[in-house]
Amino acid sequence: MSDRFQELAIFVRAAETGSFSRTARELGATQPSISRTIAALEARLGVKLFLRTTRRITPTDAGSVLLERARHILPELEDAEDAARGTDSLRGLVRLAMPVAFGIREVIPRLPAFLSSHPQLRIDFAMADGADDLVAEGVDLALRLGPLADSGFGTRKLASAPRRLVASPAYLERRGAPAALADLAGHDGIFGPGGSGRRGWAALEDWRGQAAPVTERFNVTSAEGVVALAKAGLGIAIASLWMCRAELDAGDLIPILPDLPLSPAEAHAVFPAGRQPSRKVRVLTDYLAMALRDAP
C-alpha cells in the first residue's frame, strides 16, 4: 500500500479510536510516529483534521468529511489490488467479533475448510458475550445472536436454529418430566442472555391461553453457562441447537415439550457503521452464511 493510503489508514483508525497512542499500539508503531503522520497529512491538505485535548482527539468538520470518504476508499483500494493480482486467494487481516460459545461451538470448527483456500488471510478474534463498540474496537465483522437493536450498522441474517426446552436426565428423574406447559410450575428455570433469558421464557407465556410459571432460580450472563447449569442437573433451560447440539446427541440433555412453538435463534453479521466491507469480509460472510445454513 502506498504511503498516501497508509496515511489514510492511520487517520481512519485515529479518528475511530480517538487516540494516537491506541492507534500506535494497534498498528505496532510509536505514538510520536502516528502524530507525525497525521501532522504531515494536515500539512499536505492545508486543514486541521483533529481537535486535540489531553484525553481525546476528535475529528474537525474537515476531518469528518475525510473520514467518511476514506472509509469507502480503503476497501475499494484493497479490492482493486486483489483484482490486479488475478487471484481468488484473500490476504490481509480480518478482525472478527463473536460470542464465546457460538464461536467455539459453531464458527471455529468450520474455519479450517475456508482458511485452507486462503493461506495468506489472518483473523483476529474478539470473543465476548457482550456487544462492544465495533468502530472503536476496529472490528471488521461481528456475529450477533438474537434480536438486533436498531442502529446505523449494516446487517445481514446468516442462519437460524431451532430452540428447545432442555434439562438433564438426572434433573428430570428427580423432579419429573413436564408433559404439558402447566407442568413447568415449580420447576427451576435457568435464565441466560438473549433468547434464553427472560425474553425467551416470555415466548411461552399465554401460549394457547396458558402460562409457563417456571421459577427463575438461576441467571447467568453467558450461553455456555446456561448449558453447563442444565447439564449439571440444576434446572430447565431454553437453548438453541447451536448451543446444545452436542449435549443432546450425547444424551447429557433431553428436550422437553418439543412441540412448543419457540421462535428460532438467529445469527446476524453486523458491519461497522459508515464502513464499506472489504472483499475479504464479504467473502468470509458468504462462507459463514453457507456453512451455518448447511449445519445439521
C-alpha beads as a LAMMPS data file, in Angstrom:
LAMMPS data file: protein, C-alpha beads

296 atoms
295 bonds

1 atom types
1 bond types

-500.0 500.0 xlo xhi
-500.0 500.0 ylo yhi
-500.0 500.0 zlo zhi

Masses

1 110.0

Atoms # bond

1 1 1 0.000 0.000 0.000
2 1 1 1.419 3.412 -0.930
3 1 1 2.455 5.946 1.698
4 1 1 -0.587 8.065 0.908
5 1 1 -3.035 5.244 1.505
6 1 1 -1.119 4.150 4.603
7 1 1 -1.547 7.725 5.786
8 1 1 -5.309 7.427 5.271
9 1 1 -5.459 4.097 7.118
10 1 1 -3.692 5.637 10.123
11 1 1 -6.014 8.653 10.011
12 1 1 -9.134 6.434 9.988
13 1 1 -8.033 4.382 12.999
14 1 1 -7.028 7.511 14.908
15 1 1 -10.456 9.013 14.237
16 1 1 -12.244 5.797 15.239
17 1 1 -10.285 5.204 18.443
18 1 1 -9.958 8.853 19.445
19 1 1 -6.380 8.203 20.472
20 1 1 -2.968 8.398 18.801
21 1 1 -1.443 6.110 21.432
22 1 1 -4.093 3.400 20.985
23 1 1 -3.722 3.618 17.208
24 1 1 0.023 3.185 17.641
25 1 1 -0.465 0.065 19.792
26 1 1 -2.840 -1.469 17.260
27 1 1 -0.505 -0.814 14.332
28 1 1 2.708 -1.737 16.115
29 1 1 4.068 1.814 15.820
30 1 1 5.041 4.552 18.259
31 1 1 2.772 7.373 19.344
32 1 1 5.173 10.067 18.029
33 1 1 5.271 8.392 14.584
34 1 1 1.455 8.397 14.413
35 1 1 1.381 12.066 15.443
36 1 1 3.939 12.909 12.755
37 1 1 1.939 11.058 10.109
38 1 1 -1.234 12.982 10.981
39 1 1 0.673 16.268 11.107
40 1 1 2.138 15.578 7.665
41 1 1 -1.344 14.770 6.302
42 1 1 -2.738 18.010 7.758
43 1 1 0.156 19.979 6.290
44 1 1 -0.323 18.446 2.853
45 1 1 -4.078 19.121 2.863
46 1 1 -3.758 22.521 4.481
47 1 1 -6.522 21.829 7.013
48 1 1 -6.751 20.790 10.639
49 1 1 -8.179 17.266 10.904
50 1 1 -8.362 16.812 14.684
51 1 1 -9.185 18.816 17.769
52 1 1 -6.704 17.669 20.398
53 1 1 -7.191 17.579 24.161
54 1 1 -5.197 15.822 26.854
55 1 1 -7.729 12.974 26.903
56 1 1 -9.008 12.564 23.350
57 1 1 -8.740 13.598 19.726
58 1 1 -11.928 14.474 17.816
59 1 1 -12.303 14.993 14.048
60 1 1 -12.943 18.554 12.909
61 1 1 -15.551 19.232 10.221
62 1 1 -12.850 18.712 7.596
63 1 1 -11.718 15.548 9.377
64 1 1 -15.254 14.163 9.412
65 1 1 -15.554 14.704 5.654
66 1 1 -12.239 12.946 5.031
67 1 1 -13.195 10.108 7.390
68 1 1 -16.421 9.378 5.509
69 1 1 -14.619 9.262 2.164
70 1 1 -11.616 7.317 3.441
71 1 1 -13.795 4.555 4.885
72 1 1 -15.023 3.865 1.361
73 1 1 -11.722 4.404 -0.426
74 1 1 -9.592 1.977 1.597
75 1 1 -11.697 -1.173 0.981
76 1 1 -12.002 -0.290 -2.698
77 1 1 -8.218 0.043 -2.937
78 1 1 -7.778 -3.363 -1.328
79 1 1 -10.311 -4.903 -3.725
80 1 1 -8.530 -3.289 -6.692
81 1 1 -5.186 -4.724 -5.607
82 1 1 -6.723 -8.209 -5.285
83 1 1 -8.223 -7.895 -8.764
84 1 1 -4.875 -6.827 -10.188
85 1 1 -3.202 -9.889 -8.689
86 1 1 -5.726 -12.035 -10.543
87 1 1 -6.151 -14.472 -7.670
88 1 1 -9.108 -15.637 -5.647
89 1 1 -6.950 -16.083 -2.559
90 1 1 -7.585 -13.476 0.117
91 1 1 -4.879 -11.787 2.136
92 1 1 -4.541 -9.352 4.991
93 1 1 -6.318 -9.144 8.334
94 1 1 -9.969 -9.555 9.334
95 1 1 -10.982 -8.555 12.849
96 1 1 -13.902 -10.819 13.782
97 1 1 -16.037 -10.397 16.918
98 1 1 -18.399 -13.128 18.096
99 1 1 -19.995 -14.622 21.228
100 1 1 -17.740 -17.074 23.050
101 1 1 -19.872 -20.246 22.989
102 1 1 -21.182 -19.690 19.464
103 1 1 -17.673 -19.039 18.219
104 1 1 -16.192 -22.125 19.872
105 1 1 -19.033 -24.495 19.009
106 1 1 -20.150 -23.362 15.562
107 1 1 -17.765 -20.922 13.878
108 1 1 -14.210 -22.034 14.626
109 1 1 -14.804 -25.710 13.650
110 1 1 -15.929 -24.514 10.212
111 1 1 -12.982 -22.212 9.548
112 1 1 -10.260 -24.721 8.517
113 1 1 -12.010 -25.501 5.217
114 1 1 -12.225 -21.782 4.447
115 1 1 -8.723 -20.828 5.552
116 1 1 -7.096 -23.668 3.633
117 1 1 -8.142 -21.827 0.463
118 1 1 -6.807 -18.511 1.777
119 1 1 -3.428 -19.210 3.417
120 1 1 -2.450 -15.522 3.498
121 1 1 -5.554 -14.420 5.381
122 1 1 -5.179 -13.638 9.083
123 1 1 -8.004 -13.352 11.621
124 1 1 -8.017 -11.550 14.955
125 1 1 -10.796 -12.927 17.176
126 1 1 -12.590 -10.731 19.699
127 1 1 -14.655 -13.260 21.649
128 1 1 -17.077 -11.877 24.229
129 1 1 -20.758 -12.270 25.016
130 1 1 -21.263 -8.511 25.300
131 1 1 -21.774 -6.141 22.380
132 1 1 -18.705 -3.938 22.024
133 1 1 -18.331 -0.695 20.111
134 1 1 -17.387 -2.158 16.741
135 1 1 -15.954 1.067 15.352
136 1 1 -13.829 1.892 18.387
137 1 1 -12.603 -1.691 18.621
138 1 1 -11.635 -1.745 14.956
139 1 1 -13.835 -4.762 14.206
140 1 1 -14.458 -5.568 10.529
141 1 1 -17.257 -8.085 11.133
142 1 1 -19.285 -9.081 14.191
143 1 1 -21.525 -12.102 14.615
144 1 1 -24.543 -11.450 16.808
145 1 1 -27.244 -13.805 18.091
146 1 1 -30.838 -12.870 18.776
147 1 1 -32.765 -9.665 18.071
148 1 1 -30.680 -6.696 16.983
149 1 1 -31.098 -3.228 18.400
150 1 1 -31.871 -0.534 15.855
151 1 1 -28.660 1.098 14.703
152 1 1 -26.924 2.556 11.700
153 1 1 -24.859 -0.607 11.304
154 1 1 -25.186 -2.760 8.224
155 1 1 -26.599 -6.204 8.975
156 1 1 -27.187 -9.493 7.202
157 1 1 -29.046 -12.528 8.514
158 1 1 -26.816 -15.589 8.204
159 1 1 -28.863 -18.502 9.530
160 1 1 -31.327 -19.630 12.169
161 1 1 -31.530 -22.630 14.502
162 1 1 -34.431 -24.140 16.487
163 1 1 -34.599 -23.564 20.215
164 1 1 -35.594 -26.183 22.759
165 1 1 -36.528 -26.529 26.390
166 1 1 -33.873 -28.852 27.811
167 1 1 -32.877 -30.475 31.072
168 1 1 -30.558 -33.258 32.206
169 1 1 -31.770 -36.842 32.726
170 1 1 -30.818 -36.566 36.409
171 1 1 -32.933 -33.444 36.902
172 1 1 -35.960 -34.973 35.170
173 1 1 -35.642 -38.169 37.181
174 1 1 -35.505 -36.150 40.391
175 1 1 -38.185 -33.576 39.591
176 1 1 -40.308 -35.274 36.959
177 1 1 -40.573 -34.617 33.211
178 1 1 -43.182 -31.963 32.294
179 1 1 -45.819 -33.334 29.916
180 1 1 -47.633 -30.021 29.424
181 1 1 -46.855 -26.343 29.799
182 1 1 -48.658 -26.170 33.143
183 1 1 -46.326 -28.879 34.496
184 1 1 -43.463 -26.365 34.466
185 1 1 -44.944 -24.832 37.641
186 1 1 -42.440 -25.065 40.444
187 1 1 -39.557 -26.191 38.245
188 1 1 -36.225 -24.364 38.482
189 1 1 -35.615 -22.135 35.492
190 1 1 -32.201 -21.215 34.114
191 1 1 -32.190 -17.763 32.533
192 1 1 -29.407 -16.562 30.262
193 1 1 -28.592 -13.914 27.668
194 1 1 -30.707 -13.095 24.623
195 1 1 -33.243 -15.678 23.557
196 1 1 -32.555 -17.950 26.542
197 1 1 -33.263 -15.211 29.073
198 1 1 -36.475 -13.628 30.275
199 1 1 -37.493 -12.776 26.735
200 1 1 -37.082 -16.402 25.699
201 1 1 -39.261 -17.653 28.534
202 1 1 -41.794 -14.915 27.768
203 1 1 -42.337 -16.617 24.409
204 1 1 -44.089 -19.375 26.342
205 1 1 -46.491 -17.031 28.107
206 1 1 -50.112 -17.153 27.014
207 1 1 -49.458 -19.980 24.569
208 1 1 -52.907 -21.441 23.960
209 1 1 -54.129 -19.378 26.892
210 1 1 -51.608 -20.915 29.274
211 1 1 -48.549 -19.610 31.053
212 1 1 -45.140 -21.014 31.951
213 1 1 -44.868 -20.449 35.715
214 1 1 -41.286 -21.602 35.990
215 1 1 -39.259 -20.293 38.938
216 1 1 -36.253 -18.134 37.993
217 1 1 -33.661 -19.780 40.197
218 1 1 -30.516 -19.172 38.146
219 1 1 -29.431 -16.279 35.960
220 1 1 -26.182 -16.383 34.002
221 1 1 -24.651 -13.941 31.531
222 1 1 -23.277 -16.494 29.050
223 1 1 -24.923 -19.090 26.827
224 1 1 -22.232 -21.601 27.761
225 1 1 -23.185 -21.087 31.388
226 1 1 -26.841 -21.833 30.594
227 1 1 -25.906 -25.175 29.048
228 1 1 -23.468 -26.004 31.858
229 1 1 -26.104 -25.365 34.534
230 1 1 -28.670 -27.500 32.711
231 1 1 -26.145 -30.292 32.130
232 1 1 -25.284 -30.237 35.845
233 1 1 -28.914 -31.044 36.636
234 1 1 -29.770 -27.694 38.197
235 1 1 -32.859 -26.800 36.188
236 1 1 -34.636 -26.353 32.867
237 1 1 -33.228 -24.047 30.219
238 1 1 -34.049 -22.674 26.790
239 1 1 -31.170 -23.169 24.360
240 1 1 -30.688 -23.106 20.619
241 1 1 -29.387 -26.209 18.874
242 1 1 -26.210 -24.224 18.174
243 1 1 -25.608 -24.159 21.915
244 1 1 -26.712 -27.654 22.966
245 1 1 -26.500 -29.967 19.924
246 1 1 -23.508 -31.881 21.307
247 1 1 -25.188 -32.402 24.694
248 1 1 -28.430 -33.575 23.066
249 1 1 -26.529 -36.009 20.842
250 1 1 -24.624 -37.370 23.844
251 1 1 -27.761 -37.716 25.967
252 1 1 -26.474 -35.237 28.555
253 1 1 -29.551 -33.084 27.890
254 1 1 -33.064 -34.137 26.904
255 1 1 -35.616 -31.976 25.034
256 1 1 -38.808 -31.160 26.932
257 1 1 -42.178 -30.385 25.318
258 1 1 -40.656 -30.484 21.798
259 1 1 -43.908 -29.327 20.173
260 1 1 -43.811 -25.901 21.840
261 1 1 -43.564 -23.263 19.070
262 1 1 -40.447 -21.456 20.267
263 1 1 -39.126 -18.858 17.851
264 1 1 -35.747 -19.849 16.347
265 1 1 -32.433 -18.297 17.287
266 1 1 -30.986 -16.084 14.555
267 1 1 -27.385 -15.292 13.727
268 1 1 -26.578 -11.991 12.025
269 1 1 -23.478 -10.462 10.522
270 1 1 -23.008 -6.848 11.613
271 1 1 -20.737 -4.411 9.813
272 1 1 -19.494 -1.194 11.446
273 1 1 -21.465 1.908 10.550
274 1 1 -20.037 4.053 7.797
275 1 1 -17.539 1.468 6.626
276 1 1 -17.747 -0.361 3.310
277 1 1 -16.979 -4.061 3.926
278 1 1 -13.862 -5.165 2.080
279 1 1 -13.858 -8.107 -0.308
280 1 1 -12.294 -10.427 2.284
281 1 1 -15.039 -9.535 4.769
282 1 1 -17.749 -10.120 2.171
283 1 1 -16.286 -13.487 1.126
284 1 1 -15.940 -14.638 4.740
285 1 1 -19.538 -13.567 5.429
286 1 1 -20.782 -15.509 2.394
287 1 1 -18.926 -18.597 3.579
288 1 1 -20.290 -18.395 7.114
289 1 1 -23.829 -17.980 5.808
290 1 1 -23.446 -21.117 3.695
291 1 1 -21.688 -23.135 6.428
292 1 1 -24.191 -22.278 9.156
293 1 1 -27.183 -22.788 6.880
294 1 1 -25.949 -26.264 5.930
295 1 1 -25.237 -27.302 9.537
296 1 1 -27.032 -30.498 10.636

Bonds

1 1 1 2
2 1 2 3
3 1 3 4
4 1 4 5
5 1 5 6
6 1 6 7
7 1 7 8
8 1 8 9
9 1 9 10
10 1 10 11
11 1 11 12
12 1 12 13
13 1 13 14
14 1 14 15
15 1 15 16
16 1 16 17
17 1 17 18
18 1 18 19
19 1 19 20
20 1 20 21
21 1 21 22
22 1 22 23
23 1 23 24
24 1 24 25
25 1 25 26
26 1 26 27
27 1 27 28
28 1 28 29
29 1 29 30
30 1 30 31
31 1 31 32
32 1 32 33
33 1 33 34
34 1 34 35
35 1 35 36
36 1 36 37
37 1 37 38
38 1 38 39
39 1 39 40
40 1 40 41
41 1 41 42
42 1 42 43
43 1 43 44
44 1 44 45
45 1 45 46
46 1 46 47
47 1 47 48
48 1 48 49
49 1 49 50
50 1 50 51
51 1 51 52
52 1 52 53
53 1 53 54
54 1 54 55
55 1 55 56
56 1 56 57
57 1 57 58
58 1 58 59
59 1 59 60
60 1 60 61
61 1 61 62
62 1 62 63
63 1 63 64
64 1 64 65
65 1 65 66
66 1 66 67
67 1 67 68
68 1 68 69
69 1 69 70
70 1 70 71
71 1 71 72
72 1 72 73
73 1 73 74
74 1 74 75
75 1 75 76
76 1 76 77
77 1 77 78
78 1 78 79
79 1 79 80
80 1 80 81
81 1 81 82
82 1 82 83
83 1 83 84
84 1 84 85
85 1 85 86
86 1 86 87
87 1 87 88
88 1 88 89
89 1 89 90
90 1 90 91
91 1 91 92
92 1 92 93
93 1 93 94
94 1 94 95
95 1 95 96
96 1 96 97
97 1 97 98
98 1 98 99
99 1 99 100
100 1 100 101
101 1 101 102
102 1 102 103
103 1 103 104
104 1 104 105
105 1 105 106
106 1 106 107
107 1 107 108
108 1 108 109
109 1 109 110
110 1 110 111
111 1 111 112
112 1 112 113
113 1 113 114
114 1 114 115
115 1 115 116
116 1 116 117
117 1 117 118
118 1 118 119
119 1 119 120
120 1 120 121
121 1 121 122
122 1 122 123
123 1 123 124
124 1 124 125
125 1 125 126
126 1 126 127
127 1 127 128
128 1 128 129
129 1 129 130
130 1 130 131
131 1 131 132
132 1 132 133
133 1 133 134
134 1 134 135
135 1 135 136
136 1 136 137
137 1 137 138
138 1 138 139
139 1 139 140
140 1 140 141
141 1 141 142
142 1 142 143
143 1 143 144
144 1 144 145
145 1 145 146
146 1 146 147
147 1 147 148
148 1 148 149
149 1 149 150
150 1 150 151
151 1 151 152
152 1 152 153
153 1 153 154
154 1 154 155
155 1 155 156
156 1 156 157
157 1 157 158
158 1 158 159
159 1 159 160
160 1 160 161
161 1 161 162
162 1 162 163
163 1 163 164
164 1 164 165
165 1 165 166
166 1 166 167
167 1 167 168
168 1 168 169
169 1 169 170
170 1 170 171
171 1 171 172
172 1 172 173
173 1 173 174
174 1 174 175
175 1 175 176
176 1 176 177
177 1 177 178
178 1 178 179
179 1 179 180
180 1 180 181
181 1 181 182
182 1 182 183
183 1 183 184
184 1 184 185
185 1 185 186
186 1 186 187
187 1 187 188
188 1 188 189
189 1 189 190
190 1 190 191
191 1 191 192
192 1 192 193
193 1 193 194
194 1 194 195
195 1 195 196
196 1 196 197
197 1 197 198
198 1 198 199
199 1 199 200
200 1 200 201
201 1 201 202
202 1 202 203
203 1 203 204
204 1 204 205
205 1 205 206
206 1 206 207
207 1 207 208
208 1 208 209
209 1 209 210
210 1 210 211
211 1 211 212
212 1 212 213
213 1 213 214
214 1 214 215
215 1 215 216
216 1 216 217
217 1 217 218
218 1 218 219
219 1 219 220
220 1 220 221
221 1 221 222
222 1 222 223
223 1 223 224
224 1 224 225
225 1 225 226
226 1 226 227
227 1 227 228
228 1 228 229
229 1 229 230
230 1 230 231
231 1 231 232
232 1 232 233
233 1 233 234
234 1 234 235
235 1 235 236
236 1 236 237
237 1 237 238
238 1 238 239
239 1 239 240
240 1 240 241
241 1 241 242
242 1 242 243
243 1 243 244
244 1 244 245
245 1 245 246
246 1 246 247
247 1 247 248
248 1 248 249
249 1 249 250
250 1 250 251
251 1 251 252
252 1 252 253
253 1 253 254
254 1 254 255
255 1 255 256
256 1 256 257
257 1 257 258
258 1 258 259
259 1 259 260
260 1 260 261
261 1 261 262
262 1 262 263
263 1 263 264
264 1 264 265
265 1 265 266
266 1 266 267
267 1 267 268
268 1 268 269
269 1 269 270
270 1 270 271
271 1 271 272
272 1 272 273
273 1 273 274
274 1 274 275
275 1 275 276
276 1 276 277
277 1 277 278
278 1 278 279
279 1 279 280
280 1 280 281
281 1 281 282
282 1 282 283
283 1 283 284
284 1 284 285
285 1 285 286
286 1 286 287
287 1 287 288
288 1 288 289
289 1 289 290
290 1 290 291
291 1 291 292
292 1 292 293
293 1 293 294
294 1 294 295
295 1 295 296
